């Protein structure tokens, strides 16, 4: 998926969001290393929890969202996932999102919303 992202999404810059779990942190670090070594460049990385969602504003600046060809999201937490999608919708951005396959089961988003927001399941 990481190499796919570096080859398929333009510009070859990425934002990375992950929850504070060890698994998601490791996944985010692997993505960054592989993406960067495949010709991409991670331009922003942010760990989030339900209590730190306000930090998304620091990551989702106009410059970052306009520059990112893809956003990698490593969390199975529905609250964080829906908050990321909601924030991008508020900003009128539909950068492709690489998300865990478990997001397909999120009750707070229907398939049309997922399609509109440009979700790629991994």
C-alpha positions in Angstrom: 0.0 0.0 0.0 2.8 2.4 0.8 4.6 2.0 -2.5 1.2 2.1 -4.3 0.5 5.5 -2.6 3.9 6.9 -3.7 3.3 5.8 -7.3 -0.4 6.6 -7.7 -1.2 9.8 -5.8 0.0 13.2 -6.9 1.6 15.3 -5.7 3.9 12.7 -4.0 3.4 14.2 -0.6 1.5 12.8 2.3 0.0 13.6 5.6 -0.1 10.9 8.3 -2.6 10.5 11.1 -2.5 7.8 13.7 -4.0 6.9 17.1 -1.9 6.6 20.2 -1.9 2.8 20.2 1.4 1.1 19.6 0.1 -0.8 16.6 -1.1 2.4 14.9 2.1 4.3 15.8 4.2 1.5 14.3 2.0 1.4 11.2 2.4 5.1 10.7 6.2 4.9 11.1 6.4 2.0 8.6 4.3 4.0 6.1 6.5 7.1 6.5 9.7 5.1 6.0 8.4 3.1 3.0 6.6 6.1 1.4 9.7 8.3 1.7 12.0 5.6 0.3 9.6 5.1 -2.6 9.9 8.7 -3.8 7.2 10.3 -1.7 7.6 12.8 1.1 5.6 12.9 4.4 5.0 16.6 5.0 3.1 16.2 8.3 2.5 13.6 10.9 0.1 13.8 13.9 -0.9 11.4 16.7 -4.5 11.9 17.8 -6.9 10.7 20.5 -10.4 11.6 21.3 -9.0 14.3 23.7 -6.6 15.8 21.2 -8.7 16.2 18.0 -8.1 19.9 18.0 -4.5 19.2 16.9 -5.9 18.4 13.5 -6.1 22.1 12.8 -2.2 22.2 13.0 -2.0 19.4 10.5 -4.8 20.3 8.1 -3.5 23.8 7.2 -4.4 25.1 3.7 -0.8 24.6 2.7 -0.7 21.0 3.9 -4.0 19.9 2.5 -3.3 21.6 -0.9 0.1 20.0 -1.1 -0.9 16.4 0.0 -1.6 13.9 -2.7 -2.8 11.4 -0.1 -3.6 11.2 3.7 -2.7 8.0 5.5 -4.9 7.3 8.5 -3.8 4.5 10.9 -6.6 4.1 13.4 -9.6 1.8 13.8 -11.2 4.2 16.3 -14.5 5.3 14.8 -14.6 8.6 16.6 -11.2 9.7 15.3 -11.9 8.4 11.8 -15.3 10.2 11.5 -13.7 13.3 13.0 -11.0 13.3 10.3 -13.5 12.9 7.5 -15.8 15.6 9.1 -12.8 18.0 9.3 -11.8 17.5 5.7 -15.5 17.9 4.6 -15.6 21.2 6.6 -12.5 22.3 4.7 -14.0 21.3 1.4 -11.1 18.9 0.8 -11.3 15.4 -0.7 -7.7 14.3 -0.6 -7.6 10.5 -1.0 -7.5 8.8 2.4 -5.8 5.5 2.9 -7.7 3.9 5.8 -8.0 0.5 7.6 -10.6 -1.9 6.1 -12.5 -1.8 9.4 -13.8 1.7 8.4 -16.3 0.0 6.1 -18.1 -1.1 9.2 -18.3 2.4 10.7 -21.9 3.2 11.6 -21.5 6.9 11.4 -20.7 7.0 7.7 -22.5 5.5 4.8 -21.0 4.3 1.6 -21.8 7.4 -0.3 -20.0 9.6 2.2 -17.0 7.2 2.0 -17.0 7.4 -1.8 -17.4 11.1 -1.8 -14.5 11.6 0.6 -12.2 9.4 -1.6 -11.5 6.5 0.9 -9.1 3.7 -0.1 -9.4 0.7 2.2 -6.3 -1.3 3.1 
